[in-house]
Amino acid sequence: MNGQNQAAIATVAVGKGPTGIACSSDGTKVFVACTGSGSVTILDGKSGGVLNSTSPNPNSTPWGVAVCP
């Protein structure tokens, strides 16, 4: 996403049902909450590539994500 005009630059496959997104303060990581798959996907802020996907709890349904500097 372009930070100035919020236009989509690329599409990246993440877990099912993405519902929330947050960026690290330095822009190096993007966190996507995926309700449908019960996971959080972590993306590289520059390349858009998937760094990791984690399930915080086997019964979780994350609806949002927040990042604290």
Secondary structure, DSSP 8 states (H G I E B T S, - for coil): --TTT---------SSSEEEEEE-TTSSEEEEEETTTTEEEEEETTT--EEEEE-SSTT----------
